[in-house]
């Protein structure tokens, strides 16, 4: 799954276009490297998203499409943020 779509379906970012813009601005890192919106997310990746002055880091637990918004929170675990 592309990282912009993953951020949207996991509800870390509200809209896919916003996730795409954040990736193009270079504020998304996976395992310490900046990535583009087309990066393919894998289970176990550590994603860091720069939200203003406070970045948030999450570990990917699942890349399956969620069936509801309560399941979306099970797609990742917050490491720091």
Phi, psi and omega in degrees: 000137178296151184292325179294321177290321179299315181297327179286310184289335176275356177065028172283325175233139190292321183233148181292326179295323177293318178298321178296317179294320179296319179293318179294332178281353178081023182261010176243128176238142174238121182054038176086001180243135176294141183230160175271171182295340183271002180300135180272116182284138177237155176299133180099347178295147174253116182256130175243123180244127179275105176258097180063238181265351184241104178285156177237136179243133179227152175254131181285123178258332183206147174243013177287146177292128181286155179262350179197169184288336177288332179281335182299328180288343179275000180280344183211164170233139181282127178269308174208151180160000000 
